[in-house]
Amino acid sequence: MKVTGPTKLETAKTIAELEKKYRKSRNAVWLDLASRLGKPRRQRPSVNLWKLEKLSGMLENKILVVPGKVLGFGDLTKKTRVVALEFSADAKKKISAKGEALTLRQAAAKNLKPSEMVIVK
């Protein structure tokens, strides 16, 4: 079987932007995220809000990065910044009420410090 990479145009553009950000800043986190997005969709993580709530309690003042989709099962009680490839509508609404939800493309455009980011599997 021939490996073709992501078929969604939005995902391919995100990978290109993350690789460009890596070449510009030389921070390995951007290249790591680009390589994780280049994998098949079934190998990308789908993370529920309850897991992000649990992690935000342990990792305060960190940006939680999901190289996949964030799903809306659970609730957030703490102010949390989440960066992901995709959000379900319910998850985006719940995160925006307490914190900030950014796509990976928006995060690449902002000057986020890689030392503040934690990749969630």
N, CA, C and O atoms as CSV, one atom per row, in Angstrom:
chain,resi,resn,atom,element,x,y,z
A,1,MET,N,N,0.838,-1.170,0.000
A,1,MET,CA,C,0.000,0.000,0.000
A,1,MET,C,C,0.888,1.240,0.000
A,1,MET,O,O,1.865,1.319,0.745
A,2,LYS,N,N,0.545,2.175,-0.820
A,2,LYS,CA,C,1.314,3.403,-0.955
A,2,LYS,C,C,0.924,4.391,0.151
A,2,LYS,O,O,-0.263,4.636,0.370
A,3,VAL,N,N,1.899,4.949,0.835
A,3,VAL,CA,C,1.642,5.944,1.860
A,3,VAL,C,C,1.466,7.293,1.184
A,3,VAL,O,O,2.332,7.741,0.433
A,4,THR,N,N,0.336,7.936,1.456
A,4,THR,CA,C,0.036,9.188,0.782
A,4,THR,C,C,0.036,10.388,1.707
A,4,THR,O,O,0.082,11.525,1.238
A,5,GLY,N,N,-0.012,10.165,2.997
A,5,GLY,CA,C,-0.072,11.282,3.931
A,5,GLY,C,C,-1.500,11.729,4.140
A,5,GLY,O,O,-2.430,11.074,3.668
A,6,PRO,N,N,-1.689,12.834,4.839
A,6,PRO,CA,C,-3.042,13.295,5.127
A,6,PRO,C,C,-3.773,13.721,3.856
A,6,PRO,O,O,-3.186,14.332,2.962
A,7,THR,N,N,-5.049,13.392,3.791
A,7,THR,CA,C,-5.836,13.733,2.613
A,7,THR,C,C,-6.606,15.035,2.782
A,7,THR,O,O,-7.020,15.643,1.794
A,8,LYS,N,N,-6.802,15.470,4.026
A,8,LYS,CA,C,-7.478,16.746,4.250
A,8,LYS,C,C,-6.526,17.885,3.921
A,8,LYS,O,O,-5.380,17.901,4.372
A,9,LEU,N,N,-7.004,18.824,3.142
A,9,LEU,CA,C,-6.184,19.963,2.744
A,9,LEU,C,C,-5.789,20.806,3.960
A,9,LEU,O,O,-4.665,21.302,4.035
A,10,GLU,N,N,-6.706,20.964,4.902
A,10,GLU,CA,C,-6.438,21.759,6.102
A,10,GLU,C,C,-5.303,21.147,6.924
A,10,GLU,O,O,-4.471,21.874,7.466
A,11,THR,N,N,-5.266,19.834,7.018
A,11,THR,CA,C,-4.205,19.153,7.764
A,11,THR,C,C,-2.866,19.306,7.051
A,11,THR,O,O,-1.839,19.523,7.695
A,12,ALA,N,N,-2.875,19.194,5.741
A,12,ALA,CA,C,-1.638,19.357,4.978
A,12,ALA,C,C,-1.086,20.778,5.116
A,12,ALA,O,O,0.126,20.969,5.217
A,13,LYS,N,N,-1.968,21.764,5.121
A,13,LYS,CA,C,-1.536,23.155,5.311
A,13,LYS,C,C,-0.977,23.367,6.712
A,13,LYS,O,O,-0.002,24.096,6.895
A,14,THR,N,N,-1.593,22.732,7.691
A,14,THR,CA,C,-1.114,22.838,9.075
A,14,THR,C,C,0.279,22.247,9.205
A,14,THR,O,O,1.141,22.829,9.864
A,15,ILE,N,N,0.510,21.093,8.582
A,15,ILE,CA,C,1.831,20.453,8.623
A,15,ILE,C,C,2.869,21.372,7.982
A,15,ILE,O,O,3.968,21.539,8.511
A,16,ALA,N,N,2.520,21.961,6.852
A,16,ALA,CA,C,3.452,22.864,6.168
A,16,ALA,C,C,3.789,24.078,7.035
A,16,ALA,O,O,4.943,24.504,7.086
A,17,GLU,N,N,2.800,24.628,7.705
A,17,GLU,CA,C,3.052,25.789,8.564
A,17,GLU,C,C,3.909,25.422,9.772
A,17,GLU,O,O,4.772,26.198,10.181
A,18,LEU,N,N,3.673,24.244,10.343
A,18,LEU,CA,C,4.476,23.813,11.491
A,18,LEU,C,C,5.928,23.570,11.084
A,18,LEU,O,O,6.845,23.904,11.833
A,19,GLU,N,N,6.143,22.990,9.902
A,19,GLU,CA,C,7.509,22.777,9.418
A,19,GLU,C,C,8.195,24.120,9.138
A,19,GLU,O,O,9.388,24.276,9.397
A,20,LYS,N,N,7.446,25.073,8.616
A,20,LYS,CA,C,7.996,26.405,8.359
A,20,LYS,C,C,8.373,27.083,9.676
A,20,LYS,O,O,9.419,27.724,9.775
A,21,LYS,N,N,7.520,26.939,10.675
A,21,LYS,CA,C,7.794,27.504,11.998
A,21,LYS,C,C,9.054,26.867,12.594
A,21,LYS,O,O,9.848,27.555,13.236
A,22,TYR,N,N,9.243,25.559,12.387
A,22,TYR,CA,C,10.438,24.872,12.878
A,22,TYR,C,C,11.690,25.426,12.200
A,22,TYR,O,O,12.679,25.718,12.872
A,23,ARG,N,N,11.654,25.572,10.872
A,23,ARG,CA,C,12.818,26.087,10.146
A,23,ARG,C,C,13.183,27.500,10.597
A,23,ARG,O,O,14.356,27.872,10.626
A,24,LYS,N,N,12.174,28.269,10.941
A,24,LYS,CA,C,12.402,29.651,11.354
A,24,LYS,C,C,12.928,29.742,12.794
A,24,LYS,O,O,13.838,30.523,13.068
A,25,SER,N,N,12.366,28.955,13.708
A,25,SER,CA,C,12.701,29.082,15.125
A,25,SER,C,C,13.663,28.016,15.647
A,25,SER,O,O,14.289,28.216,16.688
A,26,ARG,N,N,13.793,26.895,14.949
A,26,ARG,CA,C,14.631,25.769,15.366
A,26,ARG,C,C,14.198,25.166,16.698
A,26,ARG,O,O,15.022,24.616,17.428
A,27,ASN,N,N,12.908,25.267,17.017
A,27,ASN,CA,C,12.353,24.598,18.189
A,27,ASN,C,C,11.779,23.262,17.750
A,27,ASN,O,O,10.881,23.209,16.909
A,28,ALA,N,N,12.296,22.188,18.319
A,28,ALA,CA,C,11.956,20.841,17.874
A,28,ALA,C,C,10.496,20.476,18.104
A,28,ALA,O,O,9.995,19.547,17.471
A,29,VAL,N,N,9.804,21.177,18.988
A,29,VAL,CA,C,8.414,20.840,19.262
A,29,VAL,C,C,7.550,21.007,18.012
A,29,VAL,O,O,6.610,20.238,17.810
A,30,TRP,N,N,7.850,21.988,17.180
A,30,TRP,CA,C,7.060,22.214,15.958
A,30,TRP,C,C,7.260,21.079,14.961
A,30,TRP,O,O,6.302,20.643,14.322
A,31,LEU,N,N,8.494,20.595,14.821
A,31,LEU,CA,C,8.763,19.483,13.919
A,31,LEU,C,C,8.135,18.196,14.451
A,31,LEU,O,O,7.635,17.383,13.673
A,32,ASP,N,N,8.158,18.007,15.767
A,32,ASP,CA,C,7.543,16.836,16.379
A,32,ASP,C,C,6.038,16.821,16.111
A,32,ASP,O,O,5.475,15.781,15.767
A,33,LEU,N,N,5.395,17.963,16.268
A,33,LEU,CA,C,3.958,18.044,15.990
A,33,LEU,C,C,3.658,17.787,14.524
A,33,LEU,O,O,2.677,17.115,14.204
A,34,ALA,N,N,4.484,18.311,13.627
A,34,ALA,CA,C,4.273,18.092,12.189
A,34,ALA,C,C,4.399,16.608,11.845
A,34,ALA,O,O,3.624,16.088,11.043
A,35,SER,N,N,5.371,15.932,12.447
A,35,SER,CA,C,5.540,14.504,12.156
A,35,SER,C,C,4.391,13.676,12.725
A,35,SER,O,O,3.993,12.677,12.126
A,36,ARG,N,N,3.854,14.083,13.876
A,36,ARG,CA,C,2.703,13.372,14.443
A,36,ARG,C,C,1.457,13.557,13.583
A,36,ARG,O,O,0.644,12.640,13.465
A,37,LEU,N,N,1.303,14.734,12.981
A,37,LEU,CA,C,0.148,14.972,12.120
A,37,LEU,C,C,0.270,14.253,10.784
A,37,LEU,O,O,-0.738,14.000,10.123
A,38,GLY,N,N,1.488,13.921,10.381
A,38,GLY,CA,C,1.700,13.218,9.123
A,38,GLY,C,C,1.318,11.750,9.184
A,38,GLY,O,O,1.249,11.083,8.151
A,39,LYS,N,N,1.068,11.242,10.380
A,39,LYS,CA,C,0.660,9.843,10.542
A,39,LYS,C,C,-0.804,9.678,10.133
A,39,LYS,O,O,-1.535,10.661,10.014
A,40,PRO,N,N,-1.223,8.436,9.919
A,40,PRO,CA,C,-2.639,8.213,9.592
A,40,PRO,C,C,-3.564,8.714,10.702
A,40,PRO,O,O,-3.185,8.743,11.873
A,41,ARG,N,N,-4.754,9.099,10.328
A,41,ARG,CA,C,-5.710,9.675,11.274
A,41,ARG,C,C,-6.042,8.713,12.416
A,41,ARG,O,O,-6.259,9.160,13.542
A,42,ARG,N,N,-6.087,7.444,12.162
A,42,ARG,CA,C,-6.422,6.476,13.212
A,42,ARG,C,C,-5.329,6.378,14.274
A,42,ARG,O,O,-5.573,5.839,15.354
A,43,GLN,N,N,-4.129,6.889,13.987
A,43,GLN,CA,C,-3.051,6.873,14.962
A,43,GLN,C,C,-2.935,8.189,15.734
A,43,GLN,O,O,-2.118,8.299,16.649
A,44,ARG,N,N,-3.735,9.174,15.376
A,44,ARG,CA,C,-3.729,10.448,16.097
A,44,ARG,C,C,-4.624,10.328,17.333
A,44,ARG,O,O,-5.649,9.647,17.291
A,45,PRO,N,N,-4.247,10.976,18.418
A,45,PRO,CA,C,-5.050,10.846,19.641
A,45,PRO,C,C,-6.363,11.617,19.571
A,45,PRO,O,O,-6.449,12.688,18.971
A,46,SER,N,N,-7.380,11.043,20.201
A,46,SER,CA,C,-8.645,11.726,20.454
A,46,SER,C,C,-8.762,11.816,21.966
A,46,SER,O,O,-8.820,10.796,22.652
A,47,VAL,N,N,-8.797,13.027,22.478
A,47,VAL,CA,C,-8.736,13.247,23.917
A,47,VAL,C,C,-10.024,13.905,24.383
A,47,VAL,O,O,-10.494,14.870,23.780
A,48,ASN,N,N,-10.594,13.372,25.466
A,48,ASN,CA,C,-11.794,13.956,26.055
A,48,ASN,C,C,-11.428,15.041,27.054
A,48,ASN,O,O,-10.298,15.106,27.536
A,49,LEU,N,N,-12.398,15.890,27.354
A,49,LEU,CA,C,-12.171,17.011,28.265
A,49,LEU,C,C,-11.825,16.564,29.679
A,49,LEU,O,O,-11.067,17.245,30.369
A,50,TRP,N,N,-12.369,15.429,30.122
A,50,TRP,CA,C,-12.062,14.983,31.479
A,50,TRP,C,C,-10.572,14.704,31.640
A,50,TRP,O,O,-10.012,14.942,32.710
A,51,LYS,N,N,-9.928,14.204,30.596
A,51,LYS,CA,C,-8.488,13.950,30.667
A,51,LYS,C,C,-7.716,15.268,30.696
A,51,LYS,O,O,-6.727,15.389,31.418
A,52,LEU,N,N,-8.158,16.247,29.921
A,52,LEU,CA,C,-7.508,17.555,29.934
A,52,LEU,C,C,-7.676,18.230,31.290
A,52,LEU,O,O,-6.768,18.913,31.763
A,53,GLU,N,N,-8.836,18.041,31.914
A,53,GLU,CA,C,-9.076,18.589,33.258
A,53,GLU,C,C,-8.102,17.970,34.266
A,53,GLU,O,O,-7.535,18.668,35.107
A,54,LYS,N,N,-7.924,16.685,34.169
A,54,LYS,CA,C,-7.010,15.980,35.067
A,54,LYS,C,C,-5.565,16.454,34.863
A,54,LYS,O,O,-4.839,16.677,35.831
A,55,LEU,N,N,-5.160,16.602,33.612
A,55,LEU,CA,C,-3.800,17.049,33.307
A,55,LEU,C,C,-3.571,18.506,33.687
A,55,LEU,O,O,-2.478,18.868,34.123
A,56,SER,N,N,-4.586,19.341,33.525
A,56,SER,CA,C,-4.410,20.757,33.862
A,56,SER,C,C,-4.224,20.946,35.357
A,56,SER,O,O,-3.610,21.925,35.781
A,57,GLY,N,N,-4.741,20.029,36.164
A,57,GLY,CA,C,-4.506,20.093,37.604
A,57,GLY,C,C,-3.066,19.777,37.958
A,57,GLY,O,O,-2.509,20.370,38.881
A,58,MET,N,N,-2.456,18.845,37.228
A,58,MET,CA,C,-1.075,18.458,37.496
A,58,MET,C,C,-0.087,19.424,36.850
A,58,MET,O,O,0.982,19.683,37.404
A,59,LEU,N,N,-0.437,19.957,35.685
A,59,LEU,CA,C,0.465,20.820,34.917
A,59,LEU,C,C,-0.108,22.231,34.844
A,59,LEU,O,O,-0.610,22.651,33.801
A,60,GLU,N,N,-0.031,22.947,35.933
A,60,GLU,CA,C,-0.602,24.293,35.955
A,60,GLU,C,C,0.251,25.247,35.121
A,60,GLU,O,O,1.471,25.098,35.040
A,61,ASN,N,N,-0.404,26.222,34.505
A,61,ASN,CA,C,0.231,27.242,33.657
A,61,ASN,C,C,0.938,26.654,32.439
A,61,ASN,O,O,1.876,27.257,31.916
A,62,LYS,N,N,0.504,25.501,31.990
A,62,LYS,CA,C,1.039,24.891,30.775
A,62,LYS,C,C,-0.039,24.907,29.700
A,62,LYS,O,O,-1.234,24.912,29.997
A,63,ILE,N,N,0.400,24.915,28.460
A,63,ILE,CA,C,-0.507,24.846,27.317
A,63,ILE,C,C,-0.579,23.382,26.904
A,63,ILE,O,O,0.444,22.776,26.586
A,64,LEU,N,N,-1.777,22.810,26.906
A,64,LEU,CA,C,-1.961,21.403,26.538
A,64,LEU,C,C,-2.149,21.319,25.023
A,64,LEU,O,O,-3.066,21.927,24.472
A,65,VAL,N,N,-1.274,20.560,24.354
A,65,VAL,CA,C,-1.286,20.445,22.896
A,65,VAL,C,C,-1.716,19.029,22.520
A,65,VAL,O,O,-1.086,18.055,22.930
A,66,VAL,N,N,-2.786,18.919,21.743
A,66,VAL,CA,C,-3.307,17.630,21.292
A,66,VAL,C,C,-3.109,17.531,19.785
A,66,VAL,O,O,-3.765,18.258,19.039
A,67,PRO,N,N,-2.217,16.646,19.309
A,67,PRO,CA,C,-2.036,16.502,17.857
A,67,PRO,C,C,-3.116,15.594,17.258
A,67,PRO,O,O,-2.812,14.622,16.565
A,68,GLY,N,N,-4.346,15.919,17.530
A,68,GLY,CA,C,-5.496,15.154,17.072
A,68,GLY,C,C,-6.750,15.947,17.370
A,68,GLY,O,O,-6.792,17.164,17.186
A,69,LYS,N,N,-7.781,15.238,17.836
A,69,LYS,CA,C,-9.071,15.877,18.069
A,69,LYS,C,C,-9.408,15.895,19.558
A,69,LYS,O,O,-9.133,14.939,20.282
A,70,VAL,N,N,-10.008,16.997,19.998
A,70,VAL,CA,C,-10.495,17.113,21.366
A,70,VAL,C,C,-12.004,16.889,21.336
A,70,VAL,O,O,-12.725,17.540,20.580
A,71,LEU,N,N,-12.471,15.954,22.176
A,71,LEU,CA,C,-13.882,15.599,22.238
A,71,LEU,C,C,-14.506,16.187,23.502
A,71,LEU,O,O,-13.789,16.514,24.447
A,72,GLY,N,N,-15.806,16.322,23.532
A,72,GLY,CA,C,-16.488,17.073,24.572
A,72,GLY,C,C,-16.978,16.311,25.777
A,72,GLY,O,O,-17.793,16.855,26.523
A,73,PHE,N,N,-16.541,15.087,26.025
A,73,PHE,CA,C,-17.007,14.337,27.186
A,73,PHE,C,C,-16.281,14.816,28.434
A,73,PHE,O,O,-15.059,14.704,28.527
A,74,GLY,N,N,-17.023,15.344,29.386
A,74,GLY,CA,C,-16.428,15.862,30.612
A,74,GLY,C,C,-16.596,17.364,30.682
A,74,GLY,O,O,-17.175,17.984,29.791
A,75,ASP,N,N,-16.077,17.942,31.762
A,75,ASP,CA,C,-16.167,19.383,31.979
A,75,ASP,C,C,-14.829,19.926,32.431
A,75,ASP,O,O,-14.002,19.198,32.980
A,76,LEU,N,N,-14.625,21.206,32.197
A,76,LEU,CA,C,-13.436,21.894,32.689
A,76,LEU,C,C,-13.850,22.816,33.831
A,76,LEU,O,O,-14.828,23.555,33.720
A,77,THR,N,N,-13.101,22.767,34.928
A,77,THR,CA,C,-13.375,23.658,36.052
A,77,THR,C,C,-12.269,24.690,36.221
A,77,THR,O,O,-12.454,25.703,36.896
A,78,LYS,N,N,-11.122,24.433,35.609
A,78,LYS,CA,C,-9.984,25.337,35.717
A,78,LYS,C,C,-9.783,26.077,34.395
A,78,LYS,O,O,-10.190,25.609,33.332
A,79,LYS,N,N,-9.147,27.241,34.489
A,79,LYS,CA,C,-8.799,27.974,33.278
A,79,LYS,C,C,-7.693,27.201,32.568
A,79,LYS,O,O,-6.622,26.981,33.133
A,80,THR,N,N,-7.952,26.793,31.332
A,80,THR,CA,C,-7.037,25.930,30.600
A,80,THR,C,C,-6.857,26.440,29.185
A,80,THR,O,O,-7.817,26.847,28.532
A,81,ARG,N,N,-5.610,26.413,28.714
A,81,ARG,CA,C,-5.321,26.743,27.312
A,81,ARG,C,C,-5.067,25.427,26.577
A,81,ARG,O,O,-4.206,24.640,26.969
A,82,VAL,N,N,-5.827,25.202,25.509
A,82,VAL,CA,C,-5.730,23.957,24.746
A,82,VAL,C,C,-5.466,24.295,23.284
A,82,VAL,O,O,-6.126,25.153,22.697
A,83,VAL,N,N,-4.490,23.603,22.711
A,83,VAL,CA,C,-4.176,23.726,21.288
A,83,VAL,C,C,-4.374,22.346,20.676
A,83,VAL,O,O,-3.858,21.358,21.199
A,84,ALA,N,N,-5.119,22.266,19.571
A,84,ALA,CA,C,-5.377,20.968,18.939
A,84,ALA,C,C,-5.563,21.137,17.436
A,84,ALA,O,O,-5.767,22.240,16.930
A,85,LEU,N,N,-5.485,19.997,16.738
A,85,LEU,CA,C,-5.753,20.011,15.305
A,85,LEU,C,C,-7.224,20.307,15.049
A,85,LEU,O,O,-7.560,21.121,14.190
A,86,GLU,N,N,-8.110,19.634,15.808
A,86,GLU,CA,C,-9.552,19.811,15.649
A,86,GLU,C,C,-10.233,19.772,17.008
A,86,GLU,O,O,-9.713,19.196,17.964
A,87,PHE,N,N,-11.398,20.390,17.078
A,87,PHE,CA,C,-12.240,20.363,18.271
A,87,PHE,C,C,-13.643,19.960,17.858
A,87,PHE,O,O,-14.111,20.356,16.791
A,88,SER,N,N,-14.324,19.173,18.692
A,88,SER,CA,C,-15.745,18.965,18.463
A,88,SER,C,C,-16.441,20.259,18.876
A,88,SER,O,O,-15.875,21.055,19.625
A,89,ALA,N,N,-17.650,20.472,18.399
A,89,ALA,CA,C,-18.365,21.717,18.696
A,89,ALA,C,C,-18.599,21.862,20.198
A,89,ALA,O,O,-18.449,22.952,20.749
A,90,ASP,N,N,-18.963,20.774,20.853
A,90,ASP,CA,C,-19.222,20.799,22.290
A,90,ASP,C,C,-17.948,21.106,23.077
A,90,ASP,O,O,-17.973,21.872,24.039
A,91,ALA,N,N,-16.842,20.504,22.660
A,91,ALA,CA,C,-15.567,20.717,23.353
A,91,ALA,C,C,-15.113,22.167,23.208
A,91,ALA,O,O,-14.651,22.774,24.174
A,92,LYS,N,N,-15.241,22.712,22.024
A,92,LYS,CA,C,-14.817,24.100,21.796
A,92,LYS,C,C,-15.622,25.066,22.663
A,92,LYS,O,O,-15.076,26.021,23.216
A,93,LYS,N,N,-16.933,24.807,22.774
A,93,LYS,CA,C,-17.800,25.662,23.580
A,93,LYS,C,C,-17.424,25.573,25.061
A,93,LYS,O,O,-17.372,26.597,25.743
A,94,LYS,N,N,-17.164,24.375,25.563
A,94,LYS,CA,C,-16.822,24.192,26.972
A,94,LYS,C,C,-15.450,24.781,27.301
A,94,LYS,O,O,-15.266,25.364,28.369
A,95,ILE,N,N,-14.499,24.631,26.397
A,95,ILE,CA,C,-13.160,25.173,26.645
A,95,ILE,C,C,-13.192,26.693,26.602
A,95,ILE,O,O,-12.579,27.348,27.445
A,96,SER,N,N,-13.893,27.258,25.637
A,96,SER,CA,C,-13.954,28.714,25.490
A,96,SER,C,C,-14.623,29.384,26.686
A,96,SER,O,O,-14.344,30.547,26.977
A,97,ALA,N,N,-15.505,28.661,27.385
A,97,ALA,CA,C,-16.167,29.229,28.555
A,97,ALA,C,C,-15.179,29.421,29.704
A,97,ALA,O,O,-15.307,30.382,30.462
A,98,LYS,N,N,-14.212,28.544,29.848
A,98,LYS,CA,C,-13.258,28.605,30.967
A,98,LYS,C,C,-11.864,29.069,30.560
A,98,LYS,O,O,-11.156,29.671,31.368
A,99,GLY,N,N,-11.463,28.800,29.329
A,99,GLY,CA,C,-10.092,29.106,28.939
A,99,GLY,C,C,-9.994,29.539,27.497
A,99,GLY,O,O,-10.757,30.384,27.030
A,100,GLU,N,N,-9.038,28.945,26.792
A,100,GLU,CA,C,-8.781,29.337,25.410
A,100,GLU,C,C,-8.560,28.089,24.563
A,100,GLU,O,O,-7.802,27.198,24.947
A,101,ALA,N,N,-9.221,28.026,23.415
A,101,ALA,CA,C,-9.079,26.916,22.486
A,101,ALA,C,C,-8.493,27.443,21.183
A,101,ALA,O,O,-9.104,28.278,20.518
A,102,LEU,N,N,-7.302,26.953,20.817
A,102,LEU,CA,C,-6.633,27.380,19.587
A,102,LEU,C,C,-6.369,26.179,18.701
A,102,LEU,O,O,-6.116,25.078,19.191
A,103,THR,N,N,-6.427,26.393,17.396
A,103,THR,CA,C,-6.000,25.346,16.485
A,103,THR,C,C,-4.475,25.394,16.383
A,103,THR,O,O,-3.851,26.369,16.802
A,104,LEU,N,N,-3.888,24.354,15.834
A,104,LEU,CA,C,-2.433,24.326,15.685
A,104,LEU,C,C,-1.947,25.431,14.756
A,104,LEU,O,O,-0.860,25.971,14.958
A,105,ARG,N,N,-2.731,25.773,13.746
A,105,ARG,CA,C,-2.335,26.857,12.837
A,105,ARG,C,C,-2.328,28.193,13.557
A,105,ARG,O,O,-1.442,29.016,13.326
A,106,GLN,N,N,-3.299,28.419,14.423
A,106,GLN,CA,C,-3.329,29.659,15.192
A,106,GLN,C,C,-2.164,29.709,16.176
A,106,GLN,O,O,-1.576,30.767,16.401
A,107,ALA,N,N,-1.838,28.567,16.754
A,107,ALA,CA,C,-0.720,28.503,17.703
A,107,ALA,C,C,0.605,28.758,17.002
A,107,ALA,O,O,1.492,29.393,17.572
A,108,ALA,N,N,0.751,28.276,15.779
A,108,ALA,CA,C,1.983,28.510,15.029
A,108,ALA,C,C,2.125,29.993,14.673
A,108,ALA,O,O,3.237,30.516,14.602
A,109,ALA,N,N,1.004,30.656,14.453
A,109,ALA,CA,C,1.053,32.076,14.118
A,109,ALA,C,C,1.405,32.928,15.336
A,109,ALA,O,O,2.046,33.972,15.206
A,110,LYS,N,N,0.982,32.476,16.524
A,110,LYS,CA,C,1.324,33.203,17.746
A,110,LYS,C,C,2.729,32.817,18.182
A,110,LYS,O,O,3.274,31.809,17.731
A,111,ASN,N,N,3.296,33.604,19.038
A,111,ASN,CA,C,4.628,33.296,19.558
A,111,ASN,C,C,4.503,32.589,20.906
A,111,ASN,O,O,4.776,33.174,21.954
A,112,LEU,N,N,4.089,31.332,20.865
A,112,LEU,CA,C,3.990,30.533,22.089
A,112,LEU,C,C,5.356,29.958,22.430
A,112,LEU,O,O,6.107,29.546,21.546
A,113,LYS,N,N,5.665,29.936,23.699
A,113,LYS,CA,C,6.945,29.391,24.131
A,113,LYS,C,C,6.850,27.869,24.199
A,113,LYS,O,O,5.957,27.339,24.860
A,114,PRO,N,N,7.757,27.157,23.525
A,114,PRO,CA,C,7.728,25.692,23.583
A,114,PRO,C,C,7.923,25.145,24.994
A,114,PRO,O,O,7.488,24.031,25.284
A,115,SER,N,N,8.564,25.901,25.870
A,115,SER,CA,C,8.762,25.439,27.243
A,115,SER,C,C,7.446,25.406,28.023
A,115,SER,O,O,7.354,24.722,29.042
A,116,GLU,N,N,6.438,26.128,27.562
A,116,GLU,CA,C,5.129,26.146,28.204
A,116,GLU,C,C,4.183,25.079,27.656
A,116,GLU,O,O,3.097,24.880,28.201
A,117,MET,N,N,4.583,24.388,26.583
A,117,MET,CA,C,3.699,23.450,25.908
A,117,MET,C,C,3.962,22.023,26.363
A,117,MET,O,O,5.107,21.625,26.578
A,118,VAL,N,N,2.874,21.255,26.505
A,118,VAL,CA,C,2.941,19.842,26.838
A,118,VAL,C,C,2.099,19.092,25.811
A,118,VAL,O,O,0.925,19.412,25.623
A,119,ILE,N,N,2.680,18.103,25.147
A,119,ILE,CA,C,1.961,17.325,24.145
A,119,ILE,C,C,1.206,16.206,24.849
A,119,ILE,O,O,1.786,15.435,25.614
A,120,VAL,N,N,-0.094,16.128,24.583
A,120,VAL,CA,C,-0.988,15.139,25.210
A,120,VAL,C,C,-1.236,14.021,24.227
A,120,VAL,O,O,-1.534,14.259,23.057
A,121,LYS,N,N,-1.110,12.794,24.713
A,121,LYS,CA,C,-1.384,11.634,23.859
A,121,LYS,C,C,-2.712,11.031,24.203
A,121,LYS,O,O,-3.118,10.043,23.592
